[in-house]
Amino acid sequence: MTRFCLIRHGQTDWNLEGRYQGQSDIPLNSTGIKQARLIARVLRDEQFDAVYSSDLLRALRTAEIITEYHDSLKINTDPRLREVNQGEWESLTRDAIRDRYPKIWEALIENPVSVRPPGGETVVEVQSRVNTALDDISALYPDGNVLVVSHGLALATVICSVNGFPIGLAYQKVPENADPIWVPW
């Protein structure tokens, strides 16, 4: 069984502003860099067989900081570990989305499983994409410890998968920035 250490990237300015980042390539802010350095120190004595990261800057930079203590490990990027594609909602705040897309927003609140932002993807599609990536990584490291740096909703879908939670709860299971979650796969 593979043991994954899942890390959501460090904080960005858009996190602070409550903006939907989705697949926009937003960098870490100074707090995010500090968070990544802190989790790097926490994980410095862990033995990882591999490191995988979303290819988006905020996740990749978090992985780079963590692996400063694991200099023998190369970071493998995988776009399947990206955050949900928020389509037209990217860069908008929750209030702006509610104002501009009231019917879709209401549908999302009532049934988060089947609703997609215009031009984006559903949480079920995210779960399928991320689970497939973890299945592939697990096949390469069937008894290994693997660090995975990704994004809030993407990791929430994994939390739902591992714990048998309905995928509709993913929005309630988003982990904090730079907070490690260990899961068997």
ROSE-4610 file (N, C-alpha, C; in Angstrom, 1 decimal, always signed):
// ROSE-4610
residu = [M/M/M/T/T/T/R/R/R/F/F/F/C/C/C/L/L/L/I/I/I/R/R/R/H/H/H/G/G/G/Q/Q/Q/T/T/T/D/D/D/W/W/W/N/N/N/L/L/L/E/E/E/G/G/G/R/R/R/Y/Y/Y/Q/Q/Q/G/G/G/Q/Q/Q/S/S/S/D/D/D/I/I/I/P/P/P/L/L/L/N/N/N/S/S/S/T/T/T/G/G/G/I/I/I/K/K/K/Q/Q/Q/A/A/A/R/R/R/L/L/L/I/I/I/A/A/A/R/R/R/V/V/V/L/L/L/R/R/R/D/D/D/E/E/E/Q/Q/Q/F/F/F/D/D/D/A/A/A/V/V/V/Y/Y/Y/S/S/S/S/S/S/D/D/D/L/L/L/L/L/L/R/R/R/A/A/A/L/L/L/R/R/R/T/T/T/A/A/A/E/E/E/I/I/I/I/I/I/T/T/T/E/E/E/Y/Y/Y/H/H/H/D/D/D/S/S/S/L/L/L/K/K/K/I/I/I/N/N/N/T/T/T/D/D/D/P/P/P/R/R/R/L/L/L/R/R/R/E/E/E/V/V/V/N/N/N/Q/Q/Q/G/G/G/E/E/E/W/W/W/E/E/E/S/S/S/L/L/L/T/T/T/R/R/R/D/D/D/A/A/A/I/I/I/R/R/R/D/D/D/R/R/R/Y/Y/Y/P/P/P/K/K/K/I/I/I/W/W/W/E/E/E/A/A/A/L/L/L/I/I/I/E/E/E/N/N/N/P/P/P/V/V/V/S/S/S/V/V/V/R/R/R/P/P/P/P/P/P/G/G/G/G/G/G/E/E/E/T/T/T/V/V/V/V/V/V/E/E/E/V/V/V/Q/Q/Q/S/S/S/R/R/R/V/V/V/N/N/N/T/T/T/A/A/A/L/L/L/D/D/D/D/D/D/I/I/I/S/S/S/A/A/A/L/L/L/Y/Y/Y/P/P/P/D/D/D/G/G/G/N/N/N/V/V/V/L/L/L/V/V/V/V/V/V/S/S/S/H/H/H/G/G/G/L/L/L/A/A/A/L/L/L/A/A/A/T/T/T/V/V/V/I/I/I/C/C/C/S/S/S/V/V/V/N/N/N/G/G/G/F/F/F/P/P/P/I/I/I/G/G/G/L/L/L/A/A/A/Y/Y/Y/Q/Q/Q/K/K/K/V/V/V/P/P/P/E/E/E/N/N/N/A/A/A/D/D/D/P/P/P/I/I/I/W/W/W/V/V/V/P/P/P/W/W/W]
num = [1/1/1/2/2/2/3/3/3/4/4/4/5/5/5/6/6/6/7/7/7/8/8/8/9/9/9/10/10/10/11/11/11/12/12/12/13/13/13/14/14/14/15/15/15/16/16/16/17/17/17/18/18/18/19/19/19/20/20/20/21/21/21/22/22/22/23/23/23/24/24/24/25/25/25/26/26/26/27/27/27/28/28/28/29/29/29/30/30/30/31/31/31/32/32/32/33/33/33/34/34/34/35/35/35/36/36/36/37/37/37/38/38/38/39/39/39/40/40/40/41/41/41/42/42/42/43/43/43/44/44/44/45/45/45/46/46/46/47/47/47/48/48/48/49/49/49/50/50/50/51/51/51/52/52/52/53/53/53/54/54/54/55/55/55/56/56/56/57/57/57/58/58/58/59/59/59/60/60/60/61/61/61/62/62/62/63/63/63/64/64/64/65/65/65/66/66/66/67/67/67/68/68/68/69/69/69/70/70/70/71/71/71/72/72/72/73/73/73/74/74/74/75/75/75/76/76/76/77/77/77/78/78/78/79/79/79/80/80/80/81/81/81/82/82/82/83/83/83/84/84/84/85/85/85/86/86/86/87/87/87/88/88/88/89/89/89/90/90/90/91/91/91/92/92/92/93/93/93/94/94/94/95/95/95/96/96/96/97/97/97/98/98/98/99/99/99/100/100/100/101/101/101/102/102/102/103/103/103/104/104/104/105/105/105/106/106/106/107/107/107/108/108/108/109/109/109/110/110/110/111/111/111/112/112/112/113/113/113/114/114/114/115/115/115/116/116/116/117/117/117/118/118/118/119/119/119/120/120/120/121/121/121/122/122/122/123/123/123/124/124/124/125/125/125/126/126/126/127/127/127/128/128/128/129/129/129/130/130/130/131/131/131/132/132/132/133/133/133/134/134/134/135/135/135/136/136/136/137/137/137/138/138/138/139/139/139/140/140/140/141/141/141/142/142/142/143/143/143/144/144/144/145/145/145/146/146/146/147/147/147/148/148/148/149/149/149/150/150/150/151/151/151/152/152/152/153/153/153/154/154/154/155/155/155/156/156/156/157/157/157/158/158/158/159/159/159/160/160/160/161/161/161/162/162/162/163/163/163/164/164/164/165/165/165/166/166/166/167/167/167/168/168/168/169/169/169/170/170/170/171/171/171/172/172/172/173/173/173/174/174/174/175/175/175/176/176/176/177/177/177/178/178/178/179/179/179/180/180/180/181/181/181/182/182/182/183/183/183/184/184/184/185/185/185]
x = [+0.8/+0.0/+0.9/+0.6/+1.3/+0.8/+1.7/+1.3/+1.6/+0.6/+0.7/+0.7/+1.6/+1.6/+1.1/-0.2/-0.8/-0.6/-0.2/+0.1/-0.6/-1.5/-2.0/-1.0/-0.8/+0.2/+0.1/+1.1/+1.1/+0.1/-0.1/-1.1/-0.6/-1.7/-1.5/-2.3/-2.0/-2.8/-4.3/-4.5/-5.9/-6.6/-5.9/-6.5/-7.0/-6.1/-6.5/-7.7/-7.7/-8.8/-10.1/-10.0/-11.2/-11.5/-10.5/-10.7/-10.6/-11.4/-11.3/-10.1/-9.1/-7.9/-8.0/-8.6/-8.7/-7.3/-7.2/-6.0/-5.2/-5.6/-4.8/-3.5/-2.4/-1.0/-0.6/-1.1/-0.8/+0.3/+1.3/+2.4/+2.1/+2.9/+2.8/+3.1/+2.4/+2.8/+3.8/+4.2/+5.2/+4.8/+3.5/+3.0/+3.0/+2.7/+2.8/+4.2/+5.2/+6.6/+6.9/+6.5/+6.8/+6.1/+4.9/+4.2/+4.9/+5.4/+6.1/+7.4/+8.1/+9.3/+9.1/+7.9/+7.6/+7.3/+6.5/+6.1/+7.4/+8.3/+9.5/+10.3/+10.4/+11.1/+10.4/+9.0/+8.3/+8.5/+8.6/+8.8/+10.3/+11.2/+12.6/+13.2/+12.7/+13.2/+12.3/+11.3/+10.5/+11.3/+11.2/+11.8/+10.8/+10.9/+10.0/+10.7/+9.9/+10.4/+10.3/+9.4/+9.1/+8.4/+8.4/+7.7/+7.0/+5.7/+4.8/+4.1/+4.0/+3.4/+2.5/+1.5/+0.8/+1.8/+1.6/+2.5/+2.3/+1.3/+1.0/+2.0/+2.4/+3.5/+3.3/+2.2/+2.0/+2.3/+1.9/+2.1/+3.6/+4.1/+5.5/+6.5/+6.2/+7.1/+7.1/+5.9/+5.8/+6.6/+6.5/+7.2/+8.8/+9.2/+10.6/+11.1/+10.4/+10.8/+10.9/+9.9/+9.9/+11.1/+11.4/+12.5/+13.9/+13.9/+15.3/+15.9/+15.1/+15.6/+15.7/+15.3/+15.3/+16.0/+17.3/+17.9/+18.2/+18.0/+18.2/+16.9/+15.8/+14.5/+14.3/+13.9/+13.5/+11.9/+11.5/+10.0/+9.5/+8.5/+7.8/+6.5/+6.3/+5.1/+4.0/+2.8/+1.7/+0.5/+0.1/-1.1/-2.4/-2.5/-3.7/-3.9/-2.8/-2.9/-3.3/-3.7/-4.1/-5.4/-5.7/-7.0/-8.1/-9.3/-10.5/-10.4/-10.8/-10.9/-12.1/-12.0/-13.1/-13.7/-13.1/-13.6/-13.8/-15.0/-15.2/-15.2/-15.2/-15.2/-13.8/-12.8/-11.4/-11.2/-10.6/-10.2/-11.4/-12.6/-13.7/-13.9/-14.5/-14.8/-16.1/-16.4/-17.7/-18.9/-18.8/-19.9/-20.1/-19.0/-19.0/-19.7/-19.3/-19.9/-21.4/-21.8/-23.3/-24.0/-23.4/-24.1/-24.2/-23.1/-23.0/-23.7/-23.7/-24.2/-25.1/-26.2/-27.1/-27.7/-28.1/-28.8/-27.8/-26.6/-25.6/-25.1/-24.9/-24.5/-25.5/-26.7/-27.8/-27.8/-27.6/-27.6/-26.4/-25.2/-24.0/-24.3/-24.9/-25.2/-26.2/-27.1/-28.1/-27.5/-26.7/-26.2/-24.8/-23.8/-22.4/-21.8/-22.4/-21.8/-21.9/-23.0/-23.2/-23.1/-22.8/-22.7/-21.3/-21.2/-19.8/-19.9/-18.8/-18.7/-18.7/-19.2/-19.1/-17.6/-17.4/-16.0/-15.2/-15.7/-14.9/-15.3/-14.9/-15.2/-16.0/-16.6/-17.3/-16.4/-16.8/-16.0/-15.8/-16.8/-16.7/-15.5/-15.4/-14.4/-13.0/-12.9/-11.7/-11.3/-12.3/-12.0/-11.5/-12.1/-11.6/-10.2/-9.9/-8.6/-7.5/-7.8/-6.8/-6.6/-7.7/-7.6/-6.8/-7.0/-6.3/-4.8/-4.4/-3.0/-2.4/-3.2/-2.7/-2.6/-3.5/-3.5/-2.2/-1.9/-0.6/+0.6/+0.6/+1.8/+1.9/+0.8/+0.8/+1.4/+1.1/+1.6/+3.1/+3.7/+5.1/+5.8/+5.1/+5.6/+4.6/+4.4/+3.3/+3.5/+4.7/+4.9/+5.7/+5.6/+6.4/+5.7/+6.5/+6.0/+6.2/+5.1/+5.2/+4.5/+5.3/+4.8/+4.1/+2.9/+2.1/+1.7/+2.1/+1.7/+0.7/-0.5/-1.6/-2.4/-3.7/-4.6/-5.8/-6.5/-7.5/-8.6/-9.4/-10.5/-10.0/-8.9/-8.3/-8.0/-7.4/-7.1/-8.3/-9.3/-10.6/-11.2/-11.1/-11.7/-11.0/-9.7/-9.0/-9.4/-9.6/-10.1/-11.4/-12.3/-13.6/-13.4/-12.5/-12.3/-11.8/-10.8/-10.1/-11.1/-11.9/-12.8/-14.2/-14.5/-15.8/-16.9/-16.4/-17.4/-18.0/-19.3/-19.9/-19.1/-18.9/-18.1/-18.7/-20.0/-20.7/-20.2/-19.5/-18.9/-17.5/-17.0/-15.6/-15.4/-16.4/-16.2/-16.1/-16.5/-16.4/-15.1/-14.4/-13.2/-11.9/-11.9/-10.7/-9.7/-8.5/-7.5/-6.9/-6.3/-5.7/-4.4/-3.9/-2.7/-1.5/-0.7/+0.5/+0.3/-0.8/-1.1/-1.0/-0.1/+0.0/-1.1/-1.5/-2.5/-2.0/-1.8/-1.3/-2.5/-2.4/-3.5/-2.9/-3.5/-3.1/-3.8/-3.2/-3.8/-3.7]
y = [-1.2/+0.0/+1.2/+2.2/+3.4/+4.4/+5.1/+6.1/+7.5/+8.2/+9.6/+10.6/+11.6/+12.8/+13.9/+14.3/+15.3/+16.7/+17.6/+19.0/+19.9/+20.8/+21.9/+23.0/+23.6/+24.7/+25.7/+26.5/+27.6/+28.7/+29.7/+30.8/+31.7/+32.2/+33.1/+34.4/+35.5/+36.7/+36.4/+35.6/+35.3/+34.5/+33.6/+33.0/+34.0/+35.0/+36.0/+36.8/+37.1/+37.9/+37.1/+35.8/+35.0/+34.8/+34.9/+34.7/+33.2/+32.8/+31.5/+31.4/+30.6/+30.5/+29.5/+28.4/+27.3/+27.0/+27.1/+26.8/+28.0/+29.2/+30.4/+30.2/+30.6/+30.4/+31.5/+31.4/+32.5/+32.1/+33.0/+32.6/+32.6/+32.0/+32.1/+33.5/+34.0/+35.2/+35.0/+36.0/+35.8/+34.9/+34.9/+34.0/+32.5/+32.4/+31.0/+30.5/+31.3/+30.9/+30.5/+31.2/+30.9/+29.6/+29.4/+28.1/+26.9/+27.1/+26.0/+25.7/+26.8/+26.5/+25.8/+26.2/+25.5/+24.0/+23.7/+22.3/+21.5/+22.2/+21.6/+21.1/+22.0/+21.6/+20.4/+20.5/+19.4/+18.1/+18.1/+16.9/+16.5/+17.3/+17.1/+15.7/+15.0/+13.7/+12.5/+12.9/+11.9/+11.3/+10.0/+9.4/+9.3/+10.0/+9.9/+9.2/+8.4/+7.7/+8.5/+9.5/+10.3/+11.6/+12.6/+13.8/+14.1/+14.4/+14.8/+16.1/+16.9/+18.2/+18.6/+19.3/+20.0/+20.9/+21.2/+22.0/+23.5/+23.8/+25.3/+25.8/+27.1/+27.7/+27.6/+27.8/+27.8/+26.5/+25.4/+24.1/+23.7/+24.0/+23.6/+24.3/+25.6/+26.3/+25.8/+25.4/+24.7/+23.4/+22.6/+21.4/+21.7/+22.7/+23.0/+23.4/+24.1/+24.5/+23.3/+22.4/+21.2/+20.3/+20.2/+19.3/+19.8/+21.0/+21.5/+20.6/+19.9/+19.0/+17.6/+17.4/+16.1/+16.3/+16.7/+17.1/+16.0/+14.7/+13.6/+13.4/+14.0/+13.8/+14.8/+14.3/+15.2/+15.4/+16.6/+16.8/+16.4/+15.6/+15.2/+16.0/+16.7/+17.5/+16.7/+16.9/+16.2/+17.1/+17.5/+18.5/+17.9/+16.5/+16.0/+16.3/+16.8/+17.2/+18.7/+19.3/+20.7/+20.9/+22.1/+22.5/+22.3/+22.4/+22.4/+23.5/+23.3/+24.3/+25.1/+26.3/+27.2/+28.0/+27.8/+28.5/+30.0/+30.5/+31.9/+32.4/+31.6/+32.0/+32.3/+31.9/+32.2/+33.7/+34.1/+35.4/+36.1/+35.5/+36.2/+35.8/+36.6/+36.3/+35.6/+34.9/+34.3/+35.2/+36.4/+37.4/+37.8/+38.0/+38.3/+37.2/+35.9/+34.8/+34.7/+34.9/+34.9/+36.0/+37.2/+38.3/+38.0/+37.5/+37.3/+36.1/+35.0/+33.7/+33.2/+33.9/+33.5/+32.1/+31.7/+30.4/+29.3/+29.5/+28.4/+28.3/+29.4/+29.4/+28.7/+29.0/+28.4/+26.8/+26.5/+25.0/+24.4/+25.1/+24.5/+24.3/+25.2/+25.1/+23.9/+23.7/+22.6/+21.3/+21.2/+20.0/+20.2/+20.2/+20.5/+19.4/+18.3/+17.2/+17.4/+17.9/+18.0/+19.4/+20.4/+21.7/+22.1/+22.7/+23.1/+24.6/+25.3/+26.7/+26.8/+27.9/+28.0/+27.9/+27.0/+26.7/+25.9/+25.4/+24.7/+23.2/+22.6/+21.2/+21.0/+19.8/+19.4/+18.8/+18.7/+18.1/+16.6/+16.0/+14.6/+14.4/+15.3/+15.3/+15.5/+16.4/+16.6/+15.3/+14.7/+13.5/+12.4/+12.2/+11.2/+11.4/+12.7/+13.1/+12.9/+13.3/+13.2/+11.8/+11.0/+9.6/+8.8/+9.1/+8.4/+8.7/+9.9/+10.3/+9.5/+9.5/+8.8/+7.3/+6.7/+5.3/+5.0/+5.9/+5.7/+5.9/+6.8/+7.0/+5.8/+5.4/+4.3/+3.0/+2.8/+1.7/+1.7/+2.9/+3.0/+2.8/+3.1/+3.1/+2.3/+1.0/+0.3/+0.2/+0.3/+0.2/+1.5/+2.6/+3.7/+4.8/+5.8/+7.1/+8.1/+8.8/+9.7/+11.0/+12.1/+13.4/+14.0/+14.5/+15.0/+16.5/+17.4/+18.8/+19.2/+19.7/+19.9/+21.1/+21.1/+22.2/+21.8/+22.8/+22.5/+21.6/+21.9/+21.1/+19.7/+19.8/+18.6/+17.6/+18.1/+17.2/+16.8/+17.7/+17.4/+16.2/+16.1/+14.9/+13.6/+13.7/+12.5/+12.2/+13.1/+12.9/+12.2/+12.6/+12.0/+10.5/+10.3/+9.0/+8.0/+8.5/+7.6/+7.3/+8.2/+8.1/+7.6/+7.4/+7.0/+8.0/+9.3/+10.4/+10.6/+11.0/+11.4/+12.6/+12.6/+13.6/+15.0/+15.1/+16.4/+17.1/+16.3/+16.9/+17.5/+17.4/+17.8/+19.3/+20.1/+21.6/+21.8/+20.9/+21.0/+20.4/+19.7/+19.0/+19.6/+20.8/+21.4/+21.7/+21.1/+21.3/+22.7/+23.0/+24.3/+24.3/+25.5/+25.7/+25.1/+24.3/+23.7/+22.8/+22.1/+21.3/+19.8/+19.0/+17.6/+16.7/+15.9/+14.9/+13.5/+12.6/+11.3/+10.3/+9.7/+8.8/+7.5/+6.4/+5.1/+5.1/+4.5/+4.4/+3.0]
z = [+0.0/+0.0/+0.0/-0.9/-0.9/+0.2/+0.8/+1.8/+1.2/+1.0/+0.4/+1.5/+1.5/+2.3/+1.4/+1.6/+0.8/+1.4/+0.6/+1.0/+0.1/+0.6/-0.2/-0.2/-1.3/-1.5/-0.4/-0.2/+0.7/+0.2/+1.1/+0.8/-0.4/-1.0/-2.1/-1.8/-2.5/-2.3/-2.6/-3.6/-4.0/-2.9/-2.2/-1.0/+0.0/+0.3/+1.2/+0.8/-0.5/-1.1/-1.3/-1.1/-1.4/-2.8/-3.7/-5.1/-5.5/-6.4/-7.0/-7.9/-7.5/-8.3/-9.4/-9.1/-10.1/-10.7/-12.0/-12.7/-13.1/-12.6/-12.8/-12.1/-12.7/-12.1/-11.2/-10.0/-9.0/-8.1/-7.8/-6.9/-5.5/-4.7/-3.2/-2.8/-1.7/-1.1/+0.0/+0.7/+1.8/+2.9/+3.2/+4.2/+3.7/+2.4/+1.8/+1.8/+1.5/+1.5/+3.0/+4.0/+5.4/+5.7/+5.2/+5.5/+4.9/+3.7/+3.0/+3.8/+4.2/+5.0/+6.3/+6.9/+8.2/+8.0/+7.0/+6.7/+6.2/+5.5/+5.1/+6.4/+7.4/+8.6/+9.3/+9.3/+9.9/+9.3/+7.9/+7.1/+6.8/+7.4/+7.0/+7.3/+8.3/+8.6/+8.0/+7.3/+6.6/+5.4/+5.2/+4.0/+2.9/+1.9/+0.7/-0.4/-1.1/-2.3/-3.5/-3.5/-4.6/-4.2/-5.1/-4.9/-6.2/-6.0/-7.2/-6.8/-7.8/-7.6/-8.9/-8.6/-9.7/-10.4/-11.7/-12.4/-12.2/-11.4/-11.2/-10.2/-10.4/-9.7/-8.2/-7.6/-6.2/-5.5/-6.2/-5.7/-6.0/-7.2/-7.5/-6.6/-6.3/-5.4/-4.0/-3.5/-2.2/-2.2/-3.3/-3.4/-3.4/-4.1/-4.1/-2.8/-2.0/-0.6/+0.2/+0.2/+1.0/+0.6/-0.6/-1.0/-0.8/-0.3/+0.1/+1.1/+1.9/+2.9/+2.4/+1.1/+0.4/-0.9/-0.9/-2.1/-3.1/-2.7/-3.6/-4.4/-4.1/-4.8/-5.9/-7.0/-8.1/-8.0/-8.3/-8.3/-9.7/-9.6/-10.8/-10.9/-12.0/-12.1/-12.9/-12.5/-13.1/-13.2/-14.4/-14.5/-14.0/-13.9/-13.3/-11.8/-11.2/-9.8/-9.6/-10.7/-10.7/-9.9/-9.6/-8.9/-10.0/-9.5/-10.3/-11.3/-12.5/-13.5/-13.2/-12.8/-12.4/-13.6/-14.8/-16.0/-15.8/-16.1/-16.0/-14.5/-13.6/-12.2/-11.7/-12.4/-11.9/-11.8/-10.7/-10.3/-9.6/-9.6/-9.0/-7.5/-6.7/-5.3/-5.3/-4.2/-4.0/-4.2/-3.7/-3.9/-5.3/-6.0/-7.5/-8.2/-7.9/-8.6/-8.3/-7.1/-6.7/-7.5/-7.6/-8.3/-9.8/-10.4/-11.9/-12.4/-11.6/-12.0/-10.9/-10.6/-9.4/-9.6/-10.8/-11.0/-10.8/-11.4/-11.3/-9.9/-9.2/-7.8/-6.9/-7.1/-6.3/-6.6/-7.9/-8.2/-7.5/-7.5/-6.9/-5.4/-4.7/-3.3/-3.1/-3.9/-3.8/-4.2/-5.2/-5.7/-6.2/-5.3/-5.8/-6.7/-6.8/-7.6/-9.1/-9.5/-11.0/-11.6/-10.8/-11.4/-11.8/-12.9/-13.4/-13.7/-13.3/-13.6/-15.2/-15.7/-17.2/-17.7/-18.6/-19.1/-18.1/-17.0/-16.0/-16.0/-14.8/-14.6/-13.3/-13.2/-12.0/-11.0/-9.8/-8.7/-9.0/-9.7/-10.0/-11.0/-12.0/-13.0/-12.3/-11.3/-10.6/-9.8/-9.2/-8.4/-9.3/-10.5/-11.4/-11.9/-12.2/-12.7/-11.7/-10.4/-9.4/-8.9/-8.8/-8.4/-9.4/-10.7/-11.7/-11.6/-11.3/-11.1/-9.9/-8.8/-7.6/-7.8/-8.6/-9.0/-9.7/-10.7/-11.5/-10.7/-9.8/-8.9/-7.9/-7.4/-6.5/-7.2/-8.4/-9.2/-9.3/-9.3/-9.4/-8.0/-6.9/-5.6/-4.7/-5.0/-4.3/-2.8/-2.3/-0.8/-0.3/-1.1/-0.8/-0.1/+0.3/+0.9/-0.2/-0.6/-1.7/-1.2/-1.4/-1.1/-2.4/-2.2/-3.3/-2.9/-3.7/-3.4/-4.5/-4.0/-4.9/-4.4/-4.5/-4.3/-3.4/-2.9/-1.9/-2.3/-3.4/-3.8/-4.4/-5.1/-5.6/-4.5/-3.4/-2.3/-1.5/-1.5/-0.8/-1.5/-2.8/-3.5/-3.0/-2.8/-2.3/-0.9/-0.1/+1.3/+1.3/+0.4/+0.2/-0.2/-1.2/-1.7/-0.7/+0.1/+1.1/+2.2/+2.6/+3.8/+3.4/+2.1/+1.7/+1.9/+1.9/+2.0/+0.6/+0.6/-0.7/-1.3/-2.6/-3.2/-3.1/-2.8/-2.6/-1.3/-0.5/+0.7/+0.5/-0.7/-1.0/-0.6/-0.9/-0.6/+0.9/+1.7/+3.1/+3.7/+2.8/+3.3/+2.8/+2.3/+1.8/+2.9/+2.8/+3.8/+3.9/+5.0/+5.2/+4.3/+4.0/+3.3/+4.0/+3.3/+3.9/+5.1/+5.2/+6.3/+5.8/+6.3/+5.8/+6.2/+5.3/+5.5/+4.9/+5.8/+5.4/+5.1/+3.9/+3.5/+2.9/+3.2/+2.5/+1.2/+0.2/-1.1/-1.7]
